[in-house]
Amino acid sequence: MITDSPSAPIVTLTAKQRRNLTKIMRDYHVRAFGEELARINFLPEPLRKQAVAEMIDHARHKGVDLTRPALGVTP
């Protein structure tokens, strides 16, 4: 239900609507970032930061040069 008051509108979703919205958001993240990063995006912040730190450590261990700027898409 959306109210017409001048303050911020209050939106209440049913359980089914919340599940559908969560599924849509997860599907978007999987398409945009891949399965592994989508999983990490939905973790609580401390666990998300830990997972990213582990990925960086793994990359360094494998010899990835992190001094070069990240340019996005590999040519």
TIMI-2910 file (N, C-alpha, C, CB; in pm, 1 decimal, decimal comma, always signed):
<rs>
+----------+----------+----------+----------+----------+----------+----------+----------+----------+----------+----------+----------+------+
!      n_x !      n_y !      n_z !     ca_x !     ca_y !     ca_z !      c_x !      c_y !      c_z !     cb_x !     cb_y !     cb_z ! resn !
+----------+----------+----------+----------+----------+----------+----------+----------+----------+----------+----------+----------+------+
!    +83,6 !   -117,5 !     +0,0 !     +0,0 !     +0,0 !     +0,0 !    +88,1 !   +123,8 !     +0,0 !    -95,1 !     -0,2 !   +120,6 !  Met !
!    +58,4 !   +218,6 !    -84,9 !   +132,9 !   +343,9 !    -93,1 !    +41,2 !   +456,2 !    -45,5 !   +184,7 !   +370,6 !   -239,2 !  Ile !
!    +92,1 !   +537,6 !    +46,9 !    +11,7 !   +648,8 !    +96,6 !    +40,4 !   +774,0 !    +15,7 !    +39,3 !   +673,9 !   +245,7 !  Thr !
!    -53,4 !   +868,9 !    +16,4 !    -38,7 !   +994,7 !    -57,0 !     +2,1 !  +1109,8 !    +34,0 !   -168,2 !  +1029,1 !   -127,9 !  Asp !
!    +58,0 !  +1081,0 !   +149,6 !    +97,2 !  +1187,8 !   +241,9 !   +221,5 !  +1259,8 !   +189,9 !   +123,5 !  +1130,7 !   +383,3 !  Ser !
!   +243,8 !  +1384,8 !   +233,6 !   +360,6 !  +1459,8 !   +186,6 !   +492,8 !  +1403,0 !   +236,6 !   +349,2 !  +1603,3 !   +229,4 !  Pro !
!   +491,5 !  +1324,8 !   +342,9 !   +614,9 !  +1262,5 !   +390,3 !   +649,8 !  +1145,1 !   +299,4 !   +600,7 !  +1215,5 !   +538,1 !  Ser !
!   +759,6 !  +1078,9 !   +328,6 !   +803,7 !   +966,4 !   +246,0 !   +695,3 !   +859,3 !   +241,8 !   +936,2 !   +907,2 !   +300,0 !  Ala !
!   +665,9 !   +808,9 !   +123,7 !   +561,3 !   +705,9 !   +113,9 !   +604,3 !   +576,3 !   +181,1 !   +526,4 !   +679,0 !    -32,7 !  Pro !
!   +508,2 !   +510,9 !   +241,3 !   +533,9 !   +382,6 !   +306,7 !   +480,9 !   +273,3 !   +215,5 !   +467,3 !   +375,4 !   +449,2 !  Ile !
!   +568,8 !   +182,0 !   +179,4 !   +530,7 !    +73,7 !    +91,1 !   +542,1 !    -56,0 !   +169,9 !   +619,4 !    +70,7 !    -37,6 !  Val !
!   +434,3 !   -129,8 !   +176,5 !   +438,5 !   -259,8 !   +241,3 !   +420,8 !   -366,5 !   +134,9 !   +329,6 !   -271,8 !   +351,7 !  Thr !
!   +509,4 !   -463,0 !   +136,1 !   +506,0 !   -571,6 !    +38,8 !   +462,7 !   -700,0 !   +107,1 !   +643,4 !   -589,7 !    -28,6 !  Leu !
!   +391,8 !   -781,1 !    +34,1 !   +357,5 !   -912,3 !    +86,5 !   +480,9 !  -1000,5 !    +80,6 !   +239,8 !   -975,8 !     +7,5 !  Thr !
!   +476,4 !  -1113,5 !   +146,1 !   +589,2 !  -1206,9 !   +145,6 !   +620,5 !  -1251,7 !     +3,4 !   +559,2 !  -1329,2 !   +234,7 !  Ala !
!   +517,2 !  -1276,1 !    -75,5 !   +538,0 !  -1319,5 !   -214,0 !   +604,1 !  -1208,7 !   -295,8 !   +403,9 !  -1360,7 !   -278,7 !  Lys !
!   +561,3 !  -1082,7 !   -276,4 !   +622,3 !   -971,4 !   -348,1 !   +769,9 !   -955,5 !   -309,1 !   +545,3 !   -841,2 !   -319,8 !  Gln !
!   +801,6 !   -971,6 !   -179,9 !   +941,7 !   -963,2 !   -135,5 !  +1025,5 !  -1074,2 !   -198,7 !   +950,4 !   -971,8 !    +18,6 !  Arg !
!   +971,2 !  -1196,4 !   -203,8 !  +1043,9 !  -1307,1 !   -267,3 !  +1068,8 !  -1278,6 !   -414,5 !   +966,1 !  -1438,6 !   -251,9 !  Arg !
!   +965,7 !  -1227,4 !   -483,4 !   +981,1 !  -1195,2 !   -625,9 !  +1085,0 !  -1085,1 !   -646,3 !   +846,0 !  -1151,9 !   -686,2 !  Asn !
!  +1081,5 !   -982,0 !   -563,5 !  +1178,0 !   -873,2 !   -574,3 !  +1319,7 !   -923,9 !   -547,5 !  +1142,4 !   -760,0 !   -476,7 !  Leu !
!  +1336,0 !  -1007,6 !   -447,3 !  +1467,4 !  -1064,5 !   -417,0 !  +1517,2 !  -1149,3 !   -533,2 !  +1461,6 !  -1148,7 !   -288,6 !  Thr !
!  +1428,7 !  -1227,7 !   -593,7 !  +1468,0 !  -1310,0 !   -707,8 !  +1510,6 !  -1223,1 !   -826,4 !  +1352,5 !  -1402,6 !   -748,9 !  Lys !
!  +1435,8 !  -1116,0 !   -851,4 !  +1470,7 !  -1024,8 !   -960,9 !  +1607,6 !   -962,1 !   -935,9 !  +1363,2 !   -914,5 !   -976,7 !  Ile !
!  +1630,0 !   -916,2 !   -812,2 !  +1760,2 !   -854,8 !   -779,8 !  +1873,4 !   -955,8 !   -794,5 !  +1759,3 !   -797,9 !   -636,3 !  Met !
!  +1852,7 !  -1077,9 !   -746,3 !  +1957,4 !  -1180,7 !   -756,6 !  +1985,0 !  -1215,6 !   -902,7 !  +1916,5 !  -1307,7 !   -678,7 !  Arg !
!  +1879,0 !  -1231,3 !   -982,4 !  +1897,5 !  -1261,6 !  -1125,0 !  +1975,6 !  -1151,1 !  -1194,9 !  +1761,6 !  -1281,3 !  -1194,0 !  Asp !
!  +1945,1 !  -1025,6 !  -1161,1 !  +2019,5 !   -913,7 !  -1219,6 !  +2167,4 !   -922,1 !  -1182,1 !  +1960,1 !   -778,9 !  -1172,9 !  Tyr !
!  +2195,3 !   -946,0 !  -1055,3 !  +2334,8 !   -953,7 !  -1010,2 !  +2408,8 !  -1068,4 !  -1077,9 !  +2340,8 !   -970,5 !   -858,1 !  His !
!  +2342,4 !  -1181,0 !  -1096,9 !  +2406,5 !  -1294,3 !  -1164,9 !  +2438,7 !  -1257,2 !  -1309,3 !  +2315,4 !  -1420,0 !  -1160,7 !  Val !
!  +2345,6 !  -1192,7 !  -1379,2 !  +2370,9 !  -1152,1 !  -1518,0 !  +2481,6 !  -1047,5 !  -1525,7 !  +2242,6 !  -1097,2 !  -1581,9 !  Arg !
!  +2480,9 !   -952,0 !  -1433,6 !  +2574,9 !   -840,3 !  -1440,5 !  +2714,6 !   -877,7 !  -1392,0 !  +2522,7 !   -724,3 !  -1359,3 !  Ala !
!  +2724,5 !   -960,6 !  -1287,5 !  +2853,1 !   -984,1 !  -1222,4 !  +2897,5 !  -1129,5 !  -1218,9 !  +2847,4 !   -933,0 !  -1084,3 !  Phe !
!  +2811,6 !  -1221,6 !  -1255,0 !  +2846,5 !  -1363,1 !  -1247,0 !  +2801,4 !  -1422,5 !  -1114,6 !  +2997,1 !  -1382,4 !  -1264,8 !  Gly !
!  +2796,7 !  -1553,4 !  -1110,4 !  +2742,5 !  -1625,5 !   -995,0 !  +2820,2 !  -1597,3 !   -865,9 !  +2742,8 !  -1774,8 !  -1023,0 !  Glu !
!  +2952,5 !  -1600,6 !   -872,0 !  +3033,0 !  -1585,2 !   -750,7 !  +3020,1 !  -1443,9 !   -691,9 !  +3180,4 !  -1616,1 !   -781,1 !  Glu !
!  +3030,9 !  -1340,6 !   -775,8 !  +3017,6 !  -1204,9 !   -723,9 !  +2874,2 !  -1174,5 !   -681,0 !  +3062,8 !  -1104,2 !   -828,7 !  Leu !
!  +2776,3 !  -1234,5 !   -745,7 !  +2637,5 !  -1216,8 !   -702,4 !  +2620,0 !  -1273,1 !   -562,2 !  +2539,4 !  -1285,2 !   -801,0 !  Ala !
!  +2679,5 !  -1388,8 !   -535,4 !  +2672,3 !  -1448,0 !   -401,9 !  +2735,9 !  -1354,9 !   -299,8 !  +2741,5 !  -1585,7 !   -399,3 !  Arg !
!  +2852,2 !  -1298,4 !   -334,8 !  +2923,7 !  -1210,6 !   -243,1 !  +2845,3 !  -1081,1 !   -220,9 !  +3064,6 !  -1179,5 !   -297,1 !  Ile !
!  +2779,2 !  -1029,1 !   -324,5 !  +2703,5 !   -904,3 !   -311,6 !  +2592,1 !   -913,9 !   -208,8 !  +2645,3 !   -865,1 !   -445,3 !  Asn !
!  +2537,9 !  -1032,7 !   -185,6 !  +2427,1 !  -1047,4 !    -92,9 !  +2470,2 !  -1091,5 !    +46,4 !  +2328,9 !  -1145,2 !   -147,8 !  Phe !
!  +2600,7 !  -1099,5 !    +70,8 !  +2649,8 !  -1131,2 !   +204,5 !  +2640,3 !  -1006,8 !   +293,2 !  +2796,0 !  -1183,7 !   +198,6 !  Leu !
!  +2636,5 !  -1026,1 !   +425,7 !  +2645,6 !   -910,4 !   +515,2 !  +2780,6 !   -840,3 !   +494,6 !  +2628,2 !   -954,1 !   +664,6 !  Pro !
!  +2786,5 !   -710,9 !   +521,9 !  +2904,6 !   -631,0 !   +489,0 !  +3036,4 !   -687,6 !   +542,5 !  +2886,3 !   -493,1 !   +541,7 !  Glu !
!  +3045,3 !   -730,6 !   +670,0 !  +3174,7 !   -783,8 !   +716,7 !  +3219,6 !   -907,2 !   +637,6 !  +3165,7 !   -819,2 !   +865,1 !  Pro !
!  +3126,6 !   -995,2 !   +606,9 !  +3161,1 !  -1114,9 !   +529,6 !  +3194,9 !  -1079,9 !   +385,5 !  +3046,1 !  -1215,5 !   +533,0 !  Leu !
!  +3126,4 !   -979,1 !   +330,4 !  +3153,7 !   -934,4 !   +193,7 !  +3295,7 !   -877,9 !   +184,6 !  +3049,9 !   -827,9 !   +149,1 !  Arg !
!  +3333,0 !   -795,3 !   +281,3 !  +3468,7 !   -739,1 !   +282,1 !  +3573,6 !   -848,4 !   +297,0 !  +3483,6 !   -636,7 !   +395,3 !  Lys !
!  +3545,0 !   -947,0 !   +380,2 !  +3637,1 !  -1059,1 !   +399,0 !  +3652,0 !  -1138,8 !   +269,6 !  +3588,1 !  -1150,7 !   +512,6 !  Gln !
!  +3543,1 !  -1163,0 !   +199,6 !  +3548,4 !  -1239,0 !    +74,7 !  +3628,5 !  -1164,2 !    -31,6 !  +3406,7 !  -1267,5 !    +23,4 !  Ala !
!  +3609,4 !  -1032,3 !    -40,4 !  +3685,4 !   -953,0 !   -137,9 !  +3833,5 !   -954,4 !   -102,1 !  +3632,7 !   -807,2 !   -143,7 !  Val !
!  +3866,5 !   -942,0 !    +26,8 !  +4006,3 !   -947,5 !    +69,6 !  +4068,4 !  -1082,3 !    +34,3 !  +4017,3 !   -922,1 !   +220,8 !  Ala !
!  +3992,4 !  -1190,2 !    +50,4 !  +4043,0 !  -1322,9 !    +14,3 !  +4067,0 !  -1333,3 !   -135,5 !  +3945,0 !  -1431,6 !    +59,3 !  Glu !
!  +3979,4 !  -1273,3 !   -217,0 !  +3999,7 !  -1275,5 !   -362,9 !  +4126,2 !  -1197,9 !   -400,0 !  +3876,4 !  -1215,5 !   -436,5 !  Met !
!  +4149,1 !  -1084,3 !   -334,4 !  +4268,8 !  -1005,1 !   -362,3 !  +4393,5 !  -1082,0 !   -321,1 !  +4263,0 !   -869,5 !   -289,1 !  Ile !
!  +4390,5 !  -1144,9 !   -203,8 !  +4504,5 !  -1225,3 !   -158,6 !  +4532,2 !  -1340,1 !   -254,9 !  +4479,0 !  -1280,1 !    -17,5 !  Asp !
!  +4426,4 !  -1404,3 !   -302,3 !  +4442,3 !  -1515,4 !   -397,1 !  +4505,0 !  -1465,9 !   -527,5 !  +4305,7 !  -1582,7 !   -425,6 !  His !
!  +4460,4 !  -1349,8 !   -574,1 !  +4516,3 !  -1292,2 !   -697,4 !  +4664,0 !  -1260,4 !   -679,0 !  +4439,1 !  -1164,6 !   -738,3 !  Ala !
!  +4699,9 !  -1201,4 !   -566,4 !  +4841,4 !  -1171,8 !   -539,4 !  +4923,9 !  -1299,9 !   -534,3 !  +4856,1 !  -1094,5 !   -407,1 !  Arg !
!  +4868,8 !  -1403,0 !   -470,6 !  +4938,0 !  -1531,5 !   -460,6 !  +4962,9 !  -1591,2 !   -599,2 !  +4856,6 !  -1629,6 !   -374,5 !  His !
!  +4869,3 !  -1568,5 !   -692,0 !  +4882,6 !  -1621,2 !   -827,6 !  +4965,6 !  -1531,3 !   -918,3 !  +4746,5 !  -1641,1 !   -888,1 !  Lys !
!  +5012,4 !  -1417,7 !   -865,2 !  +5101,5 !  -1332,5 !   -942,2 !  +5034,7 !  -1222,8 !  -1022,4 !  +5178,8 !  -1414,9 !  -1032,6 !  Gly !
!  +4912,4 !  -1188,6 !   -989,3 !  +4843,5 !  -1081,2 !  -1060,6 !  +4906,7 !   -947,5 !  -1022,4 !  +4690,8 !  -1081,5 !  -1028,4 !  Val !
!  +4936,1 !   -864,5 !  -1122,1 !  +4995,9 !   -733,3 !  -1099,6 !  +4885,3 !   -634,6 !  -1065,5 !  +5076,5 !   -685,6 !  -1224,3 !  Asp !
!  +4874,2 !   -598,4 !   -938,5 !  +4767,5 !   -509,4 !   -894,5 !  +4807,7 !   -362,4 !   -899,9 !  +4725,5 !   -545,3 !   -754,4 !  Leu !
!  +4928,3 !   -332,8 !   -950,1 !  +4971,3 !   -193,3 !   -960,2 !  +4914,2 !   -126,7 !  -1084,7 !  +5123,8 !   -184,7 !   -961,6 !  Thr !
!  +4873,0 !   -205,3 !  -1182,3 !  +4813,9 !   -149,6 !  -1304,2 !  +4670,5 !   -107,0 !  -1275,8 !  +4818,4 !   -252,6 !  -1420,7 !  Arg !
!  +4624,6 !     +1,2 !  -1338,8 !  +4486,5 !    +45,0 !  -1314,5 !  +4386,1 !    -53,3 !  -1375,0 !  +4464,0 !   +185,9 !  -1372,8 !  Pro !
!  +4272,5 !    -67,1 !  -1308,6 !  +4164,8 !   -151,1 !  -1360,2 !  +4091,7 !    -71,9 !  -1467,9 !  +4066,5 !   -196,1 !  -1245,8 !  Ala !
!  +4097,4 !   -117,9 !  -1590,6 !  +4038,8 !    -45,3 !  -1702,6 !  +3901,8 !    -99,3 !  -1742,1 !  +4131,5 !    -50,7 !  -1821,3 !  Leu !
!  +3855,2 !   -202,3 !  -1675,4 !  +3724,9 !   -257,8 !  -1710,0 !  +3739,7 !   -378,2 !  -1801,3 !  +3637,7 !   -151,9 !  -1776,5 !  Gly !
!  +3680,7 !   -371,7 !  -1918,7 !  +3678,8 !   -484,4 !  -2011,0 !  +3818,4 !   -507,3 !  -2067,7 !  +3577,4 !   -460,4 !  -2124,8 !  Val !
!  +3860,9 !   -632,3 !  -2068,7 !  +3991,0 !   -667,9 !  -2125,5 !  +3983,4 !   -655,9 !  -2277,2 !  +4033,4 !   -812,2 !  -2083,3 !  Thr !
!  +4078,8 !   -582,3 !  -2339,6 !  +4074,3 !   -567,4 !  -2486,0 !  +4105,9 !   -696,6 !  -2557,9 !  +4171,1 !   -460,3 !  -2531,1 !  Pro !
+----------+----------+----------+----------+----------+----------+----------+----------+----------+----------+----------+----------+------+
</rs>
